[in-house]
Amino acid sequence: MRKLWFILLFLLVTATGIYANGTTPNDPNDPNDPNDPSDLFRAKWDAIISVLQDKDMEQDAKEKQLDKIISPYFDFQLMSKLALGRIYWPKLTPPQREKFTRLFTEQIKESYRKKITHYKDEKVLVKPKVQKDKTVYIPTELISKDGKMDILYKIRKMDKHWKIYDVEIQGVSLLLTYRSQFNDILSQSSIEDFLCRLEKPPDS
C-alpha cells in the first residue's frame, strides 16, 4: 500500500483540472474553456508543479494549497459507495454511510499529504481520451527515472464538472483494491467495528 499511495499522490496532483492561469474547468467566466477532460488534464500541470517546487512555501502551506485544489475534482461520495460495493454499502444506515464517506475521504487525503515530500520531478503524459457511455477514460503514463507506469483515470461529469471516481494503476483498480481490503474486514467484524477501525490513523 505504501507504493500505491505514493503513486496516488501524483494521480491526485495531476488530475485536478486546474488551468495554469488559476481558473477552474467549466468556469463560466473563462471563454476558452474547452470542456474536454483531456485538455483540462494537460492545462493545469504548470500550476500544480509551481506549488510543489516552491522552495519558499512551507510544507503545511503546500499541503493546504494542494488539498484546496484537489478535493473538488474527486467524487469522494461515489468512491466511498464503490469502495464498499453492492454487498456492504446497502447494509449501512444513512448515518453510517455519512460517517464512512467522511472517514474514507479523510484517509485518502491524509495518505497523500504524507507522501507529498516524495515528489521527484516525475512527468505525466496524457493520452487521448476514450468515452464509453457516461464514463470517460483518460490513459496516462507516469514517467520517472525508473521507467514508465500506465495509469487510467475514470471520470464522469457531475453538475457540469468532470470528477474522478476511480484510477487504475497498471491495470489494477484503486477502488477494487480498497473493496477487497474492506470486504476482508467486514466479513470478520461488524459495521460499527469496521468504522471504529477506520477512525485510527492510516499507516504511513
VOPAGU-2260 file (C-alpha; in pm, 1 decimal, decimal comma):
REM VOPAGU-2260
SITE   aa  ch    i         X         Y         Z
SITE  MET   A    0       0,0       0,0       0,0
SITE  ARG   A    1     291,7     237,1      60,5
SITE  LYS   A    2     389,5     234,7    -307,5
SITE  LEU   A    3      25,9     257,8    -411,2
SITE  TRP   A    4     -27,6     570,9    -203,6
SITE  PHE   A    5     295,0     721,0    -333,9
SITE  ILE   A    6     159,9     678,1    -686,3
SITE  LEU   A    7    -180,0     810,9    -583,6
SITE  LEU   A    8     -19,7    1137,7    -478,6
SITE  PHE   A    9      76,1    1200,9    -839,7
SITE  LEU   A   10    -264,7    1089,9    -960,6
SITE  LEU   A   11    -428,6    1342,7    -731,0
SITE  VAL   A   12    -185,9    1618,7    -817,6
SITE  THR   A   13    -203,2    1564,5   -1194,3
SITE  ALA   A   14    -578,9    1520,9   -1215,0
SITE  THR   A   15    -713,4    1835,8   -1062,8
SITE  GLY   A   16    -825,8    2012,8   -1377,4
SITE  ILE   A   17    -665,3    2346,1   -1285,1
SITE  TYR   A   18    -558,9    2588,4   -1554,5
SITE  ALA   A   19    -214,6    2748,9   -1546,9
SITE  ASN   A   20    -379,4    3086,8   -1504,7
SITE  GLY   A   21    -566,8    2968,8   -1195,7
SITE  THR   A   22    -916,9    2924,0   -1339,6
SITE  THR   A   23   -1110,0    2602,9   -1298,5
SITE  PRO   A   24   -1270,7    2379,8   -1562,8
SITE  ASN   A   25   -1621,9    2478,0   -1668,3
SITE  ASP   A   26   -1566,9    2824,4   -1524,2
SITE  PRO   A   27   -1842,3    3039,6   -1678,8
SITE  ASN   A   28   -1603,3    3336,5   -1673,6
SITE  ASP   A   29   -1347,5    3153,7   -1886,7
SITE  PRO   A   30   -1435,9    3192,7   -2258,6
SITE  ASN   A   31   -1159,1    2949,6   -2357,2
SITE  ASP   A   32   -1291,2    2657,3   -2154,2
SITE  PRO   A   33   -1256,0    2359,1   -2392,9
SITE  ASN   A   34   -1487,9    2147,1   -2178,1
SITE  ASP   A   35   -1274,0    1848,3   -2269,8
SITE  PRO   A   36   -1130,0    1639,8   -1981,8
SITE  SER   A   37    -808,9    1556,0   -2169,4
SITE  ASP   A   38    -743,0    1925,2   -2235,6
SITE  LEU   A   39    -819,7    2006,1   -1872,9
SITE  PHE   A   40    -567,9    1748,6   -1754,9
SITE  ARG   A   41    -296,6    1899,6   -1970,7
SITE  ALA   A   42    -381,1    2261,8   -1897,0
SITE  LYS   A   43    -310,8    2270,4   -1524,1
SITE  TRP   A   44      21,5    2090,0   -1478,6
SITE  ASP   A   45     238,8    2403,8   -1453,3
SITE  ALA   A   46      18,9    2549,5   -1180,1
SITE  ILE   A   47      45,0    2237,0    -965,0
SITE  ILE   A   48     417,1    2196,6   -1025,2
SITE  SER   A   49     471,9    2556,1    -915,4
SITE  VAL   A   50     323,3    2467,8    -576,6
SITE  LEU   A   51     535,7    2156,2    -536,3
SITE  GLN   A   52     856,1    2328,3    -640,8
SITE  ASP   A   53     806,5    2649,1    -443,1
SITE  LYS   A   54    1102,2    2643,3    -203,9
SITE  ASP   A   55     971,7    2944,4     -13,6
SITE  MET   A   56     639,5    2782,2      71,3
SITE  GLU   A   57     618,4    2592,9     398,7
SITE  GLN   A   58     519,5    2226,0     383,4
SITE  ASP   A   59     192,4    2286,1     566,8
SITE  ALA   A   60     103,3    2562,9     323,5
SITE  LYS   A   61     175,1    2334,6      28,2
SITE  GLU   A   62     -47,9    2063,5     169,9
SITE  LYS   A   63    -332,9    2308,0     228,2
SITE  GLN   A   64    -298,7    2457,1    -118,5
SITE  LEU   A   65    -296,5    2118,5    -290,5
SITE  ASP   A   66    -586,5    1997,5     -81,1
SITE  LYS   A   67    -783,3    2306,5    -182,3
SITE  ILE   A   68    -706,9    2234,6    -546,9
SITE  ILE   A   69    -755,4    1858,8    -540,0
SITE  SER   A   70   -1067,5    1797,7    -334,5
SITE  PRO   A   71   -1329,3    1948,5    -568,0
SITE  TYR   A   72   -1220,1    1722,6    -853,0
SITE  PHE   A   73   -1274,2    1386,3    -687,2
SITE  ASP   A   74   -1618,6    1237,0    -633,1
SITE  PHE   A   75   -1547,1    1107,1    -284,3
SITE  GLN   A   76   -1911,0    1015,6    -226,7
SITE  LEU   A   77   -1924,5     785,5    -529,7
SITE  MET   A   78   -1579,3     649,9    -448,1
SITE  SER   A   79   -1699,0     561,3     -98,1
SITE  LYS   A   80   -2003,0     378,9    -233,0
SITE  LEU   A   81   -1799,8     183,2    -486,9
SITE  ALA   A   82   -1529,6     100,4    -231,5
SITE  LEU   A   83   -1785,2     -88,9     -21,3
SITE  GLY   A   84   -1969,8    -231,8    -320,3
SITE  ARG   A   85   -2316,7    -381,4    -354,3
SITE  ILE   A   86   -2273,2    -621,0     -64,7
SITE  TYR   A   87   -2194,6    -385,1     222,1
SITE  TRP   A   88   -2299,0     -33,9     115,0
SITE  PRO   A   89   -2674,5    -118,7     130,4
SITE  LYS   A   90   -2626,0    -254,8     482,0
SITE  LEU   A   91   -2512,6      80,5     618,6
SITE  THR   A   92   -2766,4     315,1     770,1
SITE  PRO   A   93   -2767,5     678,2     641,2
SITE  PRO   A   94   -2561,8     796,4     943,4
SITE  GLN   A   95   -2315,7     509,9     889,5
SITE  ARG   A   96   -2282,1     597,3     521,2
SITE  GLU   A   97   -2212,3     957,5     610,1
SITE  LYS   A   98   -1952,7     853,8     866,3
SITE  PHE   A   99   -1783,6     607,9     631,2
SITE  THR   A  100   -1767,5     864,6     349,7
SITE  ARG   A  101   -1609,4    1117,7     585,4
SITE  LEU   A  102   -1356,2     869,3     723,6
SITE  PHE   A  103   -1270,1     726,1     382,9
SITE  THR   A  104   -1218,2    1074,1     239,1
SITE  GLU   A  105   -1000,3    1174,6     534,0
SITE  GLN   A  106    -793,4     858,9     492,1
SITE  ILE   A  107    -726,2     933,4     126,9
SITE  LYS   A  108    -632,5    1294,5     197,0
SITE  GLU   A  109    -408,5    1208,2     492,0
SITE  SER   A  110    -225,6     947,2     288,6
SITE  TYR   A  111    -139,5    1177,3       0,5
SITE  ARG   A  112     -40,3    1455,5     240,6
SITE  LYS   A  113     218,2    1222,9     395,4
SITE  LYS   A  114     356,8    1129,6      54,5
SITE  ILE   A  115     391,4    1478,9     -86,7
SITE  THR   A  116     754,7    1512,0      21,0
SITE  HIS   A  117     847,1    1227,0    -217,1
SITE  TYR   A  118     790,5    1436,7    -527,7
SITE  LYS   A  119    1099,0    1398,8    -754,1
SITE  ASP   A  120    1011,9    1578,0   -1080,3
SITE  GLU   A  121     819,1    1287,3   -1228,7
SITE  LYS   A  122     642,4    1367,9   -1554,2
SITE  VAL   A  123     295,6    1274,8   -1675,2
SITE  LEU   A  124     198,8    1206,5   -2037,3
SITE  VAL   A  125    -173,8    1248,5   -2104,3
SITE  LYS   A  126    -308,5    1047,4   -2398,5
SITE  PRO   A  127    -632,8    1095,3   -2596,2
SITE  LYS   A  128    -949,2    1016,6   -2402,3
SITE  VAL   A  129   -1182,2     725,0   -2470,1
SITE  GLN   A  130   -1552,3     764,8   -2392,3
SITE  LYS   A  131   -1789,8     478,0   -2313,4
SITE  ASP   A  132   -2144,2     579,3   -2227,2
SITE  LYS   A  133   -2121,2     834,9   -1944,7
SITE  THR   A  134   -1767,1     743,2   -1841,8
SITE  VAL   A  135   -1456,2     897,1   -1991,8
SITE  TYR   A  136   -1127,3     708,6   -1967,9
SITE  ILE   A  137    -805,8     908,3   -1983,1
SITE  PRO   A  138    -492,9     694,0   -2022,4
SITE  THR   A  139    -171,7     848,8   -1892,9
SITE  GLU   A  140     186,3     749,0   -1827,9
SITE  LEU   A  141     386,1     837,6   -1517,6
SITE  ILE   A  142     744,1     878,3   -1636,0
SITE  SER   A  143    1029,9     857,7   -1387,2
SITE  LYS   A  144    1392,6     754,1   -1383,4
SITE  ASP   A  145    1276,6     401,3   -1301,5
SITE  GLY   A  146    1064,5     372,7   -1615,4
SITE  LYS   A  147     702,3     424,2   -1717,0
SITE  MET   A  148     381,3     331,6   -1540,3
SITE  ASP   A  149      40,9     307,4   -1708,9
SITE  ILE   A  150    -238,4     493,4   -1531,4
SITE  LEU   A  151    -603,6     511,8   -1632,7
SITE  TYR   A  152    -836,1     777,6   -1493,3
SITE  LYS   A  153   -1209,6     708,8   -1484,4
SITE  ILE   A  154   -1416,2    1024,7   -1474,0
SITE  ARG   A  155   -1777,7    1134,4   -1505,9
SITE  LYS   A  156   -1944,7    1469,8   -1537,6
SITE  MET   A  157   -2121,6    1572,4   -1218,0
SITE  ASP   A  158   -2309,5    1901,9   -1202,5
SITE  LYS   A  159   -2125,8    2028,1   -1512,8
SITE  HIS   A  160   -1785,3    1940,4   -1367,0
SITE  TRP   A  161   -1560,2    1649,4   -1453,8
SITE  LYS   A  162   -1481,8    1437,8   -1147,6
SITE  ILE   A  163   -1259,5    1136,8   -1096,2
SITE  TYR   A  164   -1415,1     835,1    -929,0
SITE  ASP   A  165   -1151,8     565,2    -985,8
SITE  VAL   A  166    -794,5     517,0   -1103,8
SITE  GLU   A  167    -630,5     207,3   -1246,3
SITE  ILE   A  168    -256,5     160,2   -1192,3
SITE  GLN   A  169    -100,9     -96,6   -1422,4
SITE  GLY   A  170    -449,6    -240,3   -1475,0
SITE  VAL   A  171    -533,8    -258,7   -1104,2
SITE  SER   A  172    -830,3     -50,6    -982,2
SITE  LEU   A  173    -769,4     158,0    -672,1
SITE  LEU   A  174   -1130,7     112,1    -563,4
SITE  LEU   A  175   -1127,1    -263,6    -618,0
SITE  THR   A  176    -812,9    -281,1    -405,7
SITE  TYR   A  177    -993,3     -97,7    -126,7
SITE  ARG   A  178   -1304,6    -308,7    -171,5
SITE  SER   A  179   -1105,7    -629,0    -130,4
SITE  GLN   A  180    -949,4    -498,4     191,6
SITE  PHE   A  181   -1281,2    -371,8     328,7
SITE  ASN   A  182   -1460,2    -697,1     242,2
SITE  ASP   A  183   -1198,1    -894,6     432,9
SITE  ILE   A  184   -1250,6    -678,9     740,1
SITE  LEU   A  185   -1630,0    -672,7     721,2
SITE  SER   A  186   -1651,3   -1048,4     675,7
SITE  GLN   A  187   -1498,2   -1085,5    1022,4
SITE  SER   A  188   -1635,9    -785,9    1210,2
SITE  SER   A  189   -1944,9    -569,8    1248,7
SITE  ILE   A  190   -2000,7    -246,8    1061,2
SITE  GLU   A  191   -1950,6     -44,1    1379,1
SITE  ASP   A  192   -1618,8    -220,8    1449,3
SITE  PHE   A  193   -1517,1    -153,8    1090,9
SITE  LEU   A  194   -1595,5     217,8    1125,8
SITE  CYS   A  195   -1407,4     235,8    1455,4
SITE  ARG   A  196   -1108,2      79,2    1285,5
SITE  LEU   A  197   -1120,2     342,2    1011,5
SITE  GLU   A  198   -1105,0     615,1    1272,7
SITE  LYS   A  199    -749,3     509,5    1355,6
SITE  PRO   A  200    -475,4     697,0    1166,8
SITE  PRO   A  201    -380,6     523,8     837,5
SITE  ASP   A  202     -42,8     355,7     805,5
SITE  SER   A  203     231,3     578,8     679,2
